[in-house]
Every structure is written in C-alpha cells, then in structure tokens.
Amino acid sequence: MRSLALLCLLVLAMPARAAAPEQHYLDLRDRYIAKFSKAKENDETFKQHDAALEELTRVLRGLVGPATIKGLPADGKSNVDTLFKGDSGFGHLDGLGFASDGDKMQAVVTTTGLLKHWLREHREDGMPQEIGAAFKSDRFYYLAIQDGLSLRQICRAAGCEARIRQCRRGGARRARQWRAEGAAA
C-alpha cells in the first residue's frame, strides 16, 4: 500500500562553503561509506551500520539544531538511508528526516552548506547547482529525498523552503530487513 507523504525541506541560512562542523560531518559520513561499501553484509555489519547512522544523526542534530514541525515528532533521524554504495536510497540529501506514523507526512531539514555540498556531489548527475533551480527539478526530489518519487508539489509556507508530496515505496532499511527475514526463514 502506498502512503502519501508530505516532505518539507527546510534550508537553514548557513555559509555556502562547508564550515568546520559541517566538514566534520561530511568526513565522518565519507569514512563510513568507504567502510560499509567494502563490507560483507551480515548481522554484525548491519549492527555497525545502524550505529553509524545513529552517530551521524547525533552530529546532524548539532548542525541543524532543534526543528519543530507541526504534526511530526521532535526527534529526527538521518535522511541518509544507507551507507552502502549501490543500495536503493544511497546518496540522499544529508539532513534530519522527520516522519509521522505510517510515513503520511515527512520532513527533511538540512543546512544551506550541506545542501550546496550535496548539489556539487551530484553535478555529474545533471543536478542544477543553484538551489532555486534544484527545487524546481524533479531529479532533485528523486535523488535527494526519495527514489520512488511519484508526485510533488512545491509551495512557499511559513518556515518551509519547499513542500513535496510523494508516495513512499520503502527504502534501503526495509529492503535489508526483508532480506534478513527471508534468509532466516
């Protein structure tokens, strides 16, 4: 069953270049990507992977700061679904993801510096390098937030740079969980 999700990308005013705390996050993320992209997939690796995502989430919370979005829980998790290159969901926008029960509404909060860095990382994918142009690009939403993007609506709202409507089709975590359950059966 597909659930309609509402994503809100909040971009906080930060300098364009990655500042020291943002660079620390990016270096940590890249070290984890290198580690897990070479690792064999097994229970221990998945435990380490989940711990790495939790650490990245803690660092992101320090970068982004508190975010209060009506209808969503106060604590966000990393929008990065996976640190395994090649997994569905790899390369999502670095930010905190917030989701309601059943993923009916979702929000991703990032900094301008992380957003601009992400755009540069995806230049070869045909990603517009100007934030406004990226927000108008279907490719942005597909790569940054959800691989299964089916519908989007952008609007200006208080506290939001953009709102995106989409159907969520699951992510890398669910795929690994299903693979693990299938292997155990």
Secondary structure, DSSP 4 states (H G I P E B T S, - for coil): --EEEEEEEEEE---SSPPHHHHHHHHHHHHHHHHHHHS--SHHHHHHHHHHHHHHHHHHHHHH-----TTS-S--EES---SSTTSTTTTPPSSEEEE-GGGSSEEEEEEHHHHHHHHHHTGGGT--SSHHHHHT-HHHHHHHT-TT--------BTTBSEEEEEEE---HHHHHHHHHHHHH-
